[in-house]
Amino acid sequence: MTLVLFSRISGPLRAYAWPLRGVVSTKTAYEQKCELEIRAVDEKLRLALDQLVSDFPKIWHDPKTSHREKKRIARLILEDVTITADASTIILGVRFKGGDTKVLEIPKLARNLTELHMEQAAVDEIRTMLPTGMTNQQIADALNEKGLTTGPTGNSFSVYTIRNLTRRYGLPKRREIAGLDGWLTSSEKIAELGINDKTHLSRLRKAGKIVYKECNLPGIPFLYKPERSPDM
């Protein structure tokens, strides 16, 4: 159509026809090139996304992928999740960032007696280990060495499962355990003695003027026996 229009131009305007034809040809070539480049970019993006989708299960199930990283991945992908349930099924309404939705129906699993007995045995062990000053990781390692497992699929214990069981069964916190026998933390001992700081308390401890014991709990290196303020 453009060539036909140019061919019909006559008179003084004909001198401008060929330059205009060049501009139109250049514009057409530029648009075609841009379209090819966009197609190339789209193809690279598609391949990258395909690779990401194929790698996702590997990344998600990798033992090195922490719970924190999984939460970050979920926040990038999911917009929100609605959970409902009936007597036998848990229903998840999932809405993704891109707008797609999906409904998942998960049957409820009845907990068998073996699992319950195993969990109770683990809780009893945790209750015994907490006062010793062991960290959650050390407790998890000890339970795994004893051959105990958690959950219906027999998973090994981790820091997360120890924290979850401690909270669910209302086990005492480490700081509560430290104070059960009436001994005082550094801050409480400083307040009792009416002294200025931990440096002063440390001098009294090293001088043997106060009764103390070592404590392995996080943030509580020593516990102090309540008594009258020593002669300073």
NUROKE-654989 format. One record per residue (C-alpha): x, y, z. Coordinates in pm, whole numbers, always signed. Layout:
px/py/pz
X/Y/Z
...
//
This chain:
px/py/pz
+0/+0/+0
+287/+237/+85
+464/+168/-247
+142/+236/-439
+97/+571/-265
+457/+673/-336
+420/+574/-703
+122/+809/-743
+305/+1114/-607
+391/+1360/-882
+492/+1719/-924
+703/+1904/-666
+630/+1646/-398
+793/+1369/-598
+1137/+1490/-486
+1043/+1395/-129
+899/+1057/-214
+1222/+857/-215
+1352/+995/+118
+1013/+923/+275
+1022/+573/+131
+1361/+525/+301
+1223/+642/+634
+930/+402/+609
+1159/+112/+513
+1394/+189/+804
+1102/+208/+1046
+964/-122/+919
+1303/-290/+950
+1346/-152/+1303
+1006/-279/+1413
+1080/-623/+1268
+1415/-633/+1450
+1251/-530/+1779
+992/-802/+1737
+1264/-1063/+1679
+1455/-943/+1986
+1140/-957/+2199
+1077/-1311/+2079
+1436/-1404/+2168
+1400/-1253/+2517
+1065/-1426/+2567
+1220/-1756/+2466
+1511/-1711/+2709
+1267/-1618/+2984
+1052/-1920/+2909
+1354/-2152/+2925
+1467/-1991/+3252
+1121/-2035/+3405
+1104/-2396/+3285
+1441/-2459/+3451
+1323/-2293/+3772
+1007/-2505/+3779
+1206/-2825/+3726
+1458/-2729/+3998
+1194/-2627/+4254
+1123/-2976/+4401
+1497/-3039/+4429
+1551/-2710/+4615
+1246/-2756/+4839
+1336/-3110/+4947
+1709/-3040/+4984
+1803/-3098/+5352
+2021/-2785/+5331
+1714/-2569/+5259
+1615/-2435/+5601
+1259/-2372/+5722
+1332/-2000/+5709
+1430/-2021/+5340
+1118/-2226/+5264
+904/-1957/+5425
+1070/-1693/+5207
+1006/-1902/+4895
+642/-1949/+4996
+597/-1574/+5049
+734/-1509/+4697
+493/-1757/+4537
+176/-1747/+4745
-67/-1459/+4789
-273/-1631/+5059
-399/-1970/+5175
-746/-2035/+5319
-780/-2344/+5538
-1109/-2516/+5616
-1179/-2866/+5742
-1451/-3118/+5804
-1451/-3445/+5992
-1227/-3626/+5746
-1063/-3371/+5515
-849/-3058/+5534
-921/-2820/+5244
-663/-2564/+5131
-766/-2279/+4902
-438/-2153/+4753
-409/-1822/+4566
-81/-1756/+4386
+86/-1421/+4321
-2/-1437/+3953
-373/-1473/+4028
-410/-1849/+3970
-593/-2052/+4234
-588/-2414/+4335
-787/-2622/+4585
-614/-2906/+4766
-797/-3168/+4969
-587/-3356/+5224
-733/-3648/+5419
-687/-3631/+5794
-456/-3898/+5931
-551/-4063/+6255
-261/-4079/+6500
-191/-4436/+6600
-95/-4553/+6948
+266/-4623/+6849
+315/-4264/+6737
+156/-4130/+7055
+371/-4352/+7277
+685/-4248/+7087
+596/-3880/+7126
+529/-3918/+7498
+863/-4094/+7542
+1034/-3807/+7361
+857/-3549/+7581
+968/-3733/+7896
+1328/-3728/+7768
+1305/-3357/+7687
+1166/-3283/+8033
+1468/-3461/+8184
+1724/-3290/+7959
+1603/-2931/+7988
+1735/-2873/+8344
+2083/-2991/+8240
+2133/-2683/+8019
+2135/-2875/+7690
+2044/-2670/+7384
+1755/-2770/+7157
+2005/-2898/+6900
+2181/-3113/+7161
+1847/-3252/+7281
+1746/-3332/+6921
+2078/-3510/+6860
+2038/-3711/+7181
+1685/-3822/+7089
+1796/-3922/+6740
+2082/-4126/+6889
+1830/-4306/+7111
+1635/-4406/+6798
+1327/-4199/+6876
+1131/-4047/+6588
+853/-3794/+6547
+542/-3771/+6329
+352/-4036/+6133
+640/-4082/+5885
+909/-4132/+6150
+1107/-3811/+6100
+1420/-3734/+6297
+1415/-3462/+6561
+1532/-3107/+6489
+1549/-2777/+6675
+1205/-2695/+6537
+1040/-3016/+6664
+1197/-2978/+7010
+1068/-2621/+7033
+724/-2732/+6911
+694/-3018/+7162
+817/-2796/+7447
+549/-2540/+7368
+269/-2790/+7299
+319/-2986/+7624
+378/-2676/+7834
+725/-2780/+7946
+898/-2520/+8165
+1129/-2271/+7998
+1497/-2277/+8080
+1482/-1953/+8276
+1189/-2088/+8477
+1387/-2404/+8550
+1686/-2197/+8664
+1473/-2020/+8923
+1283/-2319/+9060
+1529/-2380/+9343
+1535/-2017/+9455
+1875/-1923/+9311
+1910/-1576/+9157
+2033/-1456/+8820
+2306/-1190/+8796
+2054/-906/+8763
+1849/-1034/+9057
+2161/-1073/+9274
+2278/-720/+9187
+1938/-586/+9291
+1948/-788/+9615
+2293/-658/+9707
+2223/-303/+9595
+2548/-282/+9400
+2615/-104/+9073
+2696/-355/+8801
+2813/-701/+8698
+3180/-599/+8736
+3129/-546/+9109
+2939/-875/+9128
+3223/-1052/+8949
+3477/-921/+9203
+3263/-1049/+9489
+3231/-1388/+9323
+3604/-1422/+9261
+3675/-1313/+9619
+3453/-1591/+9750
+3217/-1350/+9927
+2903/-1485/+9765
+2779/-1837/+9702
+2725/-1920/+9336
+2714/-2207/+9091
+2783/-2231/+8720
+2484/-2256/+8487
+2485/-2371/+8124
+2163/-2196/+8027
+2183/-1937/+7744
+2245/-1591/+7890
+2278/-1727/+8247
+2643/-1819/+8311
+2602/-1818/+8692
+2329/-1850/+8954
+2360/-1697/+9301
+2226/-1816/+9632
+2005/-1558/+9809
+2175/-1429/+10124
+2251/-1114/+10312
+2480/-862/+10148
+2839/-954/+10242
+3069/-708/+10410
+3211/-487/+10136
//
